[in-house]
Amino acid sequence: MDNADSAGASLLRRWIDGKQGYTQATLAEDLNVSAGMISHLVTGRARPSTGLACLLQARTGGAVMVTDWLDEHEACEYTVMSRLVGPADG
């Protein structure tokens, strides 16, 4: 999937860059995923699973939201579901 211009990729890149001494490798370790996965996310070569998107939202304190990775239709579905079951970050 080519997601290079996704809001999620851009926001995650900015969030990591804004954290002094924090790296893609640190985030990968925090989330128990490979550094390669984080690299793919920030460059837009991959999109996270819903579960990983939820973890990213929680880890970034909402700076990168689950919906930032979704297209308009998916974001609408997610919004409806989160109203039914509660937000991804608890």
C-alpha positions, 0 to 999 in steps of 0.5 A: 500500500502506498500511503506516503502522504497519509496523515498518520505517516506524517504525524508519526514522523513529526512526533518522533522527530519532536521527542529529544533522544527518541528514535524509531528504534525506541518506539519499536521497542516500546510497542514490541514491533520491529524497527523495520515496521516503524520505518515502513509506517513513517515513510508510508510504505505500510499502514498499521493494523487497527491494533497497532494504530490503537497502540500508536494513539495511546503511546503518542498521547493522541498526537497520532490518532487511529483515524489518521491512518484511515481513508474517509470511509474507514474513519467513519466506520471507526467513529461509529464503532468507537461510539458503540464500544468506547475510544481506542485509548480507553 
